Amino acid sequence: MTSNDTQELSVEIYIDAPTDHVWTLMTEHQEKWWCPKPWRVEVVEQDWRAGGRAAMTMFGPNGETNPIEGIFLEVIAGRRFVTTDAITADMQPAGPFMIGIWEITPEGAGTRYRASARHWDAAARERHREMGFEAGWMACAEQLKALAEGGQA
């Protein structure tokens, strides 16, 4: 899904698992679902508070390395977290690309998961789309869904 008003791209999926379980997987087990396979991620630090450091490194199957450094803008436990790569935890500019928003809401007996990326301009949004945003972020959503519905922690 695309919104031109906010330069946003997003994906969403229904997960047949309780919201508290999905939240735990989202925040405490990112290394199990964050990157579309065969990529993987290693969490460097996640300081789950506004202004806290949000750092990880993504590793590709051909030796690619993509460090991600930023901060949390908002953390509402059990509901949503928002990050940006615009600045680092020590308040240094970091060449902004996006604001990421991951949120969950109860829906029936399960959970509605939505992940979105708001970009600084249309060019950045299109660059992210061309990088495979929809397929990549949906793959992550499906990996989270499989973990949650499989009862894994």
Order of alpha helices (4+ residues) and beta strands (2+ residues): beta-beta-alpha-beta-beta-beta-beta-beta-beta-alpha-alpha
